[in-house]
């Protein structure tokens, strides 16, 4: 793939066409706002996991696995919680030496890969037995004595390769052989703050996203070499402080060739044409936007927003539901307090979500020792007002 760098173009499109391509924040306000009582019949909620982060569904095991962190410090310990995928009751708690933030699941070999962000490593776990198979150290220690952090961990469609991102000022991506645990490639040419990561099974490419001039780097999974890049065209100054966007998470529609990027800086989901590298739409989602997930069965996009930002820690968050065909917001679900990570059920009719308790003691919902939550939504039972 050639390097795709799309600078800001002159305003040659008509006003009507621009309006069709870019959904203004105001347009997202005229949609149903569902409060907890409105969607309670479609929901199961368990306040069960301390320090919950990412989660994955393992339909073959009838389980949802949730990554957990005991303390926000290196070697602080953590766990993976195995919950029943129907009622979210606890099946097993798998204790880890290192905190688990990211989580990826290989359904072919039934193995879990937990990203140990602060330790710069990945813990490999047999999902059936709960046995820890080992730790793959990726991050190198710097002058401070601390390892380079890791963030997202994504598997190739056959499970033979694990891709792991590092969100430093100089982002990087590792390619790992899952059979041997060996590092095949270390790519230090992925741009600024490479936080988001995804593998597109149709194109066979790896995408790493963050900020800077080219917010998305395209990486060849075989060679580990950067083969292209995608830019919004909004940032022209290489200084990190000038970055207009922070694409913190990615999701894909392989059949349509679309990339969905959660822009934490502006609270928008940006829709890209993966082949052309062009923006199709910008969709206002919510303050403190974090995760984004495409559902191919229902042709919907889900985006979590935490409802808080820098200097504002008093809000509550929610989930925005977007029609993937029209790139329009269908509904917003108000979910106290801070929705975090998303995962789809195997048939596409169930959505799982982790929800964080507030860290700020001044928040009205703060309680000492409170546990984070896991929510299961039966999407077929949600109010029909957004259909």
DAZI-V975257 format. One record per residue. N is the residue number from 1. SS is DSSP state (H for helix, E for strand, C for the rest). PSI is psi in whole degrees, 0 to 359 (* if undefined). D_LAST is the distance of its C-alpha to the last C-alpha in Angstrom with 2 decimals. Layout:
# DAZI-V975257
n = {N N}
ss = {SS SS}
psi = {PSI PSI}
d_last = {D_LAST D_LAST}
This chain:
# DAZI-V975257
n = {1 2 3 4 5 6 7 8 9 10 11 12 13 14 15 16 17 18 19 20 21 22 23 24 25 26 27 28 29 30 31 32 33 34 35 36 37 38 39 40 41 42 43 44 45 46 47 48 49 50 51 52 53 54 55 56 57 58 59 60 61 62 63 64 65 66 67 68 69 70 71 72 73 74 75 76 77 78 79 80 81 82 83 84 85 86 87 88 89 90 91 92 93 94 95 96 97 98 99 100 101 102 103 104 105 106 107 108 109 110 111 112 113 114 115 116 117 118 119 120 121 122 123 124 125 126 127 128 129 130 131 132 133 134 135 136 137 138 139 140 141 142 143 144 145 146 147 148 149 150 151 152 153 154 155 156 157 158 159 160 161 162 163 164 165 166 167 168 169 170 171 172 173 174 175 176 177 178 179 180 181 182 183 184 185 186 187 188 189 190 191 192 193 194 195 196 197 198 199 200 201 202 203 204 205 206 207 208 209 210 211 212 213 214 215 216 217 218 219 220 221 222 223 224 225 226 227 228 229 230 231 232 233 234 235 236 237 238 239 240 241 242 243 244 245 246 247 248 249 250 251 252 253 254 255 256 257 258 259 260 261 262 263 264 265 266 267 268 269 270 271 272 273 274 275 276 277 278 279 280 281 282 283 284 285 286 287 288 289 290 291 292 293 294 295 296 297 298 299 300 301 302 303 304 305 306 307 308 309 310 311 312 313 314 315 316 317 318 319 320 321 322 323 324 325 326 327 328 329 330 331 332 333 334 335 336 337 338 339 340 341 342 343 344 345 346 347 348 349 350 351 352 353 354 355 356 357 358 359 360 361 362 363 364 365 366 367 368 369 370 371 372 373 374 375 376 377 378 379 380 381 382 383 384 385 386 387}
ss = {C C C C C C C C C C C C C C H H H H H H H E C C H H H H H C C E E E C H H H H H H H E E E E E E E C C E E E E E E E H H H C E E E E E E E C C C C C C C C E E E E E E E C C C C C E E E E E E E C C C C C E E E E E C C C C E E E E E E H H H C E E E E E E C C C C C E E E E E E C C C E C C C C C E C C C C C E E E C C C C C E E E E E E C C C C C E E E E E E C C C C C E E E E E C C C C E E E E E E E E E C C C C E E E E E E E C C C C E E E E E C C C C C E E E E E C C C C C C C C C H H H C C C C E E E E E E E C C C C E E E E E E C C C C E E E E E E C C C C E E E E E E E C C C C E E E E E E E C C C C E E E E E E C C C E C C E C C C C E E E E E E E C C C C E E E E E E E E C C E E E E E E E C C C C C E E E E E E E C C C C C C C C C C C C C C C E E E E E E E H H H C C H H H C}
psi = {135 156 123 110 110 101 165 130 158 154 81 348 148 161 324 320 320 318 326 328 327 112 121 156 325 328 334 352 338 51 159 135 110 123 165 321 334 331 11 323 342 8 141 129 133 123 93 340 124 131 49 141 245 159 156 152 134 86 327 339 358 38 157 131 136 128 141 145 128 320 143 67 154 141 28 351 162 195 164 126 129 116 150 132 354 311 2 20 152 126 315 148 122 110 138 152 333 149 139 118 295 158 132 148 132 104 339 318 359 56 148 144 111 123 121 85 305 342 354 39 175 130 131 129 136 116 331 315 337 7 131 120 335 177 131 113 122 309 137 148 137 196 333 348 0 147 154 136 156 159 279 150 119 142 150 165 335 1 5 341 139 130 131 132 157 124 31 176 325 95 158 163 133 147 123 137 115 343 316 341 7 149 117 320 149 108 117 17 51 2 190 129 60 81 308 152 144 155 126 108 336 315 341 17 155 138 131 133 155 239 203 194 312 104 338 127 140 128 135 120 341 313 339 7 142 127 355 185 157 135 145 338 3 341 126 345 127 348 129 327 344 357 129 343 157 98 93 333 155 153 161 147 92 324 322 352 41 145 131 121 130 114 102 336 323 359 30 149 121 128 122 147 114 325 317 341 20 154 129 320 155 124 116 125 313 161 135 38 138 292 158 142 129 136 105 336 313 357 51 156 136 139 129 139 137 345 9 162 187 123 358 104 15 355 176 156 200 189 131 133 127 136 117 337 319 351 45 146 129 324 161 135 120 120 96 138 307 89 142 276 154 151 144 145 162 329 1 359 4 137 130 150 137 145 126 145 157 145 332 121 343 349 140 337 1 134 135 130 8 144 150 165 156 132 139 120 127 103 338 345 0 155 140 5 339 354 *}
d_last = {38.44 39.97 39.49 36.56 37.20 35.31 36.95 35.52 35.87 37.07 34.55 34.72 31.10 30.25 28.32 25.37 25.19 25.54 22.67 20.46 21.73 21.77 19.04 21.07 20.73 20.29 17.12 15.44 16.49 14.26 11.17 10.61 13.51 13.35 16.93 18.49 18.65 14.91 14.34 17.87 17.19 15.39 18.18 21.77 23.89 27.48 29.77 32.07 32.86 35.25 34.49 31.28 30.05 28.41 27.23 26.77 25.68 28.41 27.02 30.51 31.89 29.08 29.13 27.65 30.33 30.38 32.86 34.95 37.62 40.48 41.83 41.02 44.28 45.75 46.72 44.96 43.67 40.29 38.57 35.77 34.08 33.05 30.44 29.18 25.73 24.64 26.10 27.34 30.91 33.62 35.28 37.50 38.43 39.95 42.25 42.76 45.59 43.28 40.05 36.86 34.19 32.61 31.83 31.44 31.65 33.39 32.18 35.09 37.78 35.85 36.99 35.57 36.44 36.36 36.98 39.70 38.98 42.09 44.43 43.33 42.91 40.72 41.30 40.88 40.10 40.14 36.86 38.32 41.43 40.64 43.79 43.98 45.30 46.23 45.51 45.25 46.66 45.22 45.90 49.45 51.19 52.10 54.86 53.11 53.34 49.58 47.63 45.04 41.64 38.92 35.19 32.75 33.70 32.00 33.22 33.70 31.96 35.24 35.97 39.34 38.68 37.38 36.53 37.00 36.62 38.81 37.60 41.03 42.15 43.20 40.32 41.02 39.56 41.36 41.08 42.23 43.47 41.84 44.70 47.46 45.74 47.57 46.40 46.27 45.40 45.15 43.60 44.46 43.07 39.39 39.37 38.84 37.12 35.69 33.17 30.13 30.69 29.04 30.14 28.59 29.58 29.32 31.54 33.53 33.65 33.45 31.90 33.10 31.71 33.05 34.61 37.42 37.78 36.06 33.29 32.58 35.43 35.26 37.58 39.12 38.78 42.05 44.30 42.48 43.20 40.91 40.12 38.02 35.93 32.99 33.18 31.02 34.28 33.99 36.87 40.32 42.61 43.17 43.92 41.28 41.19 40.01 36.90 33.83 31.30 31.05 28.61 28.68 26.33 25.00 22.50 22.47 20.72 23.97 22.88 21.68 24.49 22.54 23.53 21.34 23.74 23.42 25.82 27.26 29.40 26.78 23.65 21.85 20.31 22.38 21.36 24.53 25.57 27.73 30.17 30.85 30.45 28.64 25.82 22.66 20.72 21.17 18.17 19.06 17.95 20.40 24.07 25.87 23.44 24.55 22.62 20.05 18.64 16.94 15.15 16.11 14.53 10.85 11.84 11.02 13.74 14.70 17.47 19.74 21.63 24.62 24.90 28.57 30.80 34.46 36.28 33.29 32.87 31.70 27.93 25.04 22.30 18.75 16.10 13.91 10.76 10.88 9.39 12.70 12.83 12.60 13.98 11.93 11.01 7.43 9.15 12.69 14.24 17.80 20.04 23.75 25.80 25.60 22.97 24.74 24.00 21.18 21.44 19.33 20.18 21.79 19.09 16.25 14.43 16.43 16.86 20.25 21.37 24.76 25.30 28.64 30.79 32.30 35.60 36.78 38.78 38.03 34.30 33.54 31.97 34.89 36.89 39.82 39.21 35.49 33.62 30.49 27.40 25.27 21.76 19.91 16.14 14.89 11.44 10.86 11.75 9.88 8.44 5.32 5.64 3.82 0.00}
